[in-house]
Amino acid sequence: MIKKTLFFVFVVGPLLASLMVGTHIWFILNQGYDGPDQVFVVKNGDTFGRINQRLSEANIISNARVFHHYAKYKGVLTKFRAGSYTIPRGAKMSDVIQTLVFGQPNLTSITIPEGKNMYEIAKLVAFSGITTEEEFLKAVQHPDMISQLQIVASSLEGYLYPETYKFAPNTPAKDVVKTMIDLFRKKTENIDFAHPFLNQHQIVILASMVEKETGAKHERPAIAGVFTNRLKKRMRLESDPTTIYGIWSRYKGNIRRDDLLQMTPYNTYKVPALPAGPIANPSLEAIKAVLNPEANEYIFFVSKNDGTHVFTRTYKEHVEAVNEWQRNSKARQGKSWRNLKQ
């Protein structure tokens, strides 16, 4: 009797206990998440402990301790990838690990419009949750990043190709920037940048000006023709958008006479040449317009307040156009470039 009791205590009992514990763990491991499909975000720098805690708080896993041991057994404690993931209803712990370690993160779609500058793009990517505004601006102006991407400039302005992209939330800024630069190179790889008096970087600078000067795509070659004529005559380009870029940090939406008189490397009312660098990120069409400008004799252009312009050959004609379209209040009423049919 004593032997049977000892056998039960030291052999059968532990076996039954182990079986019960094993059954309980098996049940936990195979218990499916019973809530609705849920988006779960793994942030850059998250430790396993933080991820485990948030998964438990979201009721995606039923037992944080078991999940920890299971992840350790699988050897993935340090392999969770940053990103936004969808955890479907019914997901077991093995499914959660498969998704967060080996799965494809949800991607955020973002459109970078033609003619936006790096400051505006930084706000767009930050608003979309892709990366922070500060990190994006740091990346596009970091000397090591610029050198690595082989751009001979003080920033990557002008080379952040305007397009629709898809990024995972919290993507490192340098990866976002590199993707944009890579697309610029891909889009321009078959373009011949040979020009009578401009190098490739100067072509990008002028293309950024063309992009900012007109809301009418068909006017790009004409605008490029005017700037080309001015450069040939060694005239100042006198472009408001370049001046605005030079005072971007304090620009409030209206350019003043004092702004036109302030000396900055981008004030083409003062600088007798191209500005110091691109002022925006131009479209492929704007680059092509600079390489193939309209052959015209225009030296001036004046806004008609609807995104299009009046082009003139002489200063007298220019003054007449200014009086008609800018100083005449009736010519401005109800006009907006937003109504332009491109």
ZIBEL-V348876 format. One record per helix or strand. SS is the DSSP state (h for helix, s for strand). FROM is the first residue (numbers start at 1). LEN is the number of residues. Records with the same first field share a line. If there is no record, write none. Layout:
SS->FROM-LEN, FROM-LEN
//
This chain:
h->2-29, 48-10, 64-11, 93-10, 118-10, 133-9, 143-6, 173-16, 200-14, 217-16, 240-7, 248-3, 257-5, 284-8, 315-11, 329-3, 337-3
s->38-5, 83-5, 106-6, 164-5, 300-4, 309-4
//
